[in-house]
Amino acid sequence: MRTSAGVVALLALVLTAFTLTSLVLSGRAVDAQLEEGVHQAWDRSATSLARGRYEDRDDDDRSPLETPGHQPEVLALIMDDDEVLEAARLGEDGYATDLSAEDVETLTGLADEVDSEPLMRTLDLEAGRYLVEADTAGRDGVVIAGLPTAPVEGTKAALARVQVLGSLAALVLAGLLGFWWVRRSLRPLAEVSHAAARVAELPMGSGEVSLSQHRVREDLSQPGDEVGDVGHALNRLIDSIDSAFEQRHRSEQRLRTFVADASHELRTPLAGVRGYTEMIGLTEALTDRGRESLGRVLHQADRMGSLVEDLLLLARLDSGREPQRSDVDLGEVVMDAVMDATAASQGHIWIVDVPEEPLTVHGDRRQLAQLVTNLLSNARKHTPTGTRVAVRLEEDSNGVAPGLQDEAGDEPAQIVRLTVEDDGPGISPELLPNLFERFVRGDTARTTTEESTGLGLSIVRSVARAHGGTARVESEPGRTRFTVELPAA
């Protein structure tokens, strides 16, 4: 559209310049014709004076203006030795009429200005607007002849109308044809643009991404013209990015496989460490310091086991493995998790709002329990004693969040919303954008008395996404709110 407008604007400038030039040139041509007519009228009038047609002429004699050859509306003032011999205007009927006294006075005033060079003036007379020529004739004679300018002005106006209307018609026609031609010429470029837009809409943050199916057609990617050059460059870019994404995906797969294998393999030695440590505590006589050291070993083994389990769960979720789905009453899961959190941290004030009727979600009970536990653990670990933690579960059919999908990939009719809100110190704004990433800790923003692996909220988001849901957080000093929305069964 902008290209078409630019073409029309340039064409309008060219036509404007052409029209103005034509008007000036045609005006000058018409004016030259009028001046030539005036000069011819002056020659005839001067000839009449030279031939003595005004000598001894009676009042009833025919005026020299009425002789053949003079144009209608021509006027003449002929003076000889300061005496006005003729002051008349030829009418359309071919008869001469005397000029008014005012017009005669105006013309004689012009005659007084005549010197050695002829004068050409435009005068406003009672008879109308005239172009007149005044010059000497003979020894003491002065001849003034003129023609009306009205026909010339009419001709100029008609030419101007024709040229302006013609230019406008040409501009409109050229604009329409230019718009059609530009759109037709740029249609292949629009296809290239659509291909680039499709590539830009692909989710390329992680996972396997294939761009080869979005390459520009071969007939639009042959170098040689503007469209072919752009299509060829875009195809080269797509191929380069596709290759980079393939390499990245292979690296991610190797890393996930390594994490899953390592997590799985670490289970056995960790179980052995925990078992032998417990056996030593039961079978060996230890000092108080020895028992304290043994307790620390058990604590670190439990922490290591929890970290391994979290890594293994994330590896399974990353691999795209479908959860073992069944109908789960999320209200029951929330109540169990709150009871465990209350027992683990009696210094916090726990408020629960769960409806009596079941709120069913189709998913993996163990993973959903892990999601709720991690949210409550996050609120417990990163807020000081005395913090109020409100846990609310509700069903909503109106506020479906963007990106929420059911098992069929469609937007669900109803959702189950879980919110965990506390009145703690809040989360630093710098951490909020990446809070659900792995190994991100909020210790710098919130008070913590327990160690954190930085995987809890990452598991929350991964489990929510695996069940077609979403997880988000809002935080400010004195209020932090985590919201998880899942499609209802």
WOCORQUI-V868999 format. One record per residue. RES is the residue in one letter. BURIAL is b if it has 9 or more other C-alpha atoms within 8 Angstrom, else e. Layout:
res=(RES | RES)
burial=(BURIAL | BURIAL)
This chain:
res=(M | R | T | S | A | G | V | V | A | L | L | A | L | V | L | T | A | F | T | L | T | S | L | V | L | S | G | R | A | V | D | A | Q | L | E | E | G | V | H | Q | A | W | D | R | S | A | T | S | L | A | R | G | R | Y | E | D | R | D | D | D | D | R | S | P | L | E | T | P | G | H | Q | P | E | V | L | A | L | I | M | D | D | D | E | V | L | E | A | A | R | L | G | E | D | G | Y | A | T | D | L | S | A | E | D | V | E | T | L | T | G | L | A | D | E | V | D | S | E | P | L | M | R | T | L | D | L | E | A | G | R | Y | L | V | E | A | D | T | A | G | R | D | G | V | V | I | A | G | L | P | T | A | P | V | E | G | T | K | A | A | L | A | R | V | Q | V | L | G | S | L | A | A | L | V | L | A | G | L | L | G | F | W | W | V | R | R | S | L | R | P | L | A | E | V | S | H | A | A | A | R | V | A | E | L | P | M | G | S | G | E | V | S | L | S | Q | H | R | V | R | E | D | L | S | Q | P | G | D | E | V | G | D | V | G | H | A | L | N | R | L | I | D | S | I | D | S | A | F | E | Q | R | H | R | S | E | Q | R | L | R | T | F | V | A | D | A | S | H | E | L | R | T | P | L | A | G | V | R | G | Y | T | E | M | I | G | L | T | E | A | L | T | D | R | G | R | E | S | L | G | R | V | L | H | Q | A | D | R | M | G | S | L | V | E | D | L | L | L | L | A | R | L | D | S | G | R | E | P | Q | R | S | D | V | D | L | G | E | V | V | M | D | A | V | M | D | A | T | A | A | S | Q | G | H | I | W | I | V | D | V | P | E | E | P | L | T | V | H | G | D | R | R | Q | L | A | Q | L | V | T | N | L | L | S | N | A | R | K | H | T | P | T | G | T | R | V | A | V | R | L | E | E | D | S | N | G | V | A | P | G | L | Q | D | E | A | G | D | E | P | A | Q | I | V | R | L | T | V | E | D | D | G | P | G | I | S | P | E | L | L | P | N | L | F | E | R | F | V | R | G | D | T | A | R | T | T | T | E | E | S | T | G | L | G | L | S | I | V | R | S | V | A | R | A | H | G | G | T | A | R | V | E | S | E | P | G | R | T | R | F | T | V | E | L | P | A | A)
burial=(e | e | e | b | e | e | b | b | e | e | b | b | e | e | b | b | e | e | b | e | e | e | b | e | e | b | b | e | e | b | b | e | e | b | b | e | b | b | b | e | b | b | e | b | b | b | e | b | b | b | e | e | b | b | e | e | e | e | e | e | e | e | e | e | b | b | e | e | e | b | e | e | b | b | b | b | b | b | b | b | e | e | e | b | b | b | b | b | b | b | b | e | e | e | e | b | e | e | b | e | e | e | b | b | e | b | b | e | e | b | b | e | e | b | e | e | e | b | e | e | e | e | e | e | b | e | e | e | b | b | b | b | b | b | b | b | b | e | e | b | b | b | b | b | b | b | b | b | b | e | e | b | e | e | b | b | e | e | b | b | e | e | b | b | e | e | b | e | e | e | b | e | e | b | b | e | e | b | b | e | e | b | e | e | e | e | e | b | e | e | b | b | e | e | b | b | e | b | b | e | e | e | e | e | e | e | e | e | b | e | b | e | e | e | b | b | e | e | e | b | b | b | e | e | e | e | b | b | b | b | b | b | b | b | b | e | e | b | b | e | b | b | e | e | b | b | e | e | b | e | e | b | e | e | e | b | b | e | b | b | e | e | b | b | e | b | b | e | e | b | e | e | b | b | e | e | b | b | e | e | b | e | e | e | e | e | e | e | e | e | b | e | e | b | e | e | b | b | e | e | b | b | e | b | b | e | b | b | b | b | b | b | b | b | b | b | b | b | e | e | e | e | e | e | e | e | b | b | b | b | b | e | b | b | b | e | b | b | e | e | b | b | e | e | e | e | e | b | b | b | e | b | e | b | b | e | e | b | b | b | b | b | b | b | b | e | e | b | b | b | b | b | b | b | b | b | b | b | b | b | b | b | b | b | e | e | b | b | b | b | b | b | b | b | b | b | e | e | e | b | e | e | e | b | b | b | e | e | e | e | b | b | e | b | b | b | b | b | b | b | b | b | b | b | b | b | b | b | e | e | b | b | e | e | b | b | b | e | e | b | b | b | e | e | b | b | b | b | e | e | e | e | e | b | b | b | b | b | b | b | b | b | b | b | b | b | b | b | b | b | b | e | b | e | b | b | b | b | b | b | b | b | b | b | b | b | b | b | e)
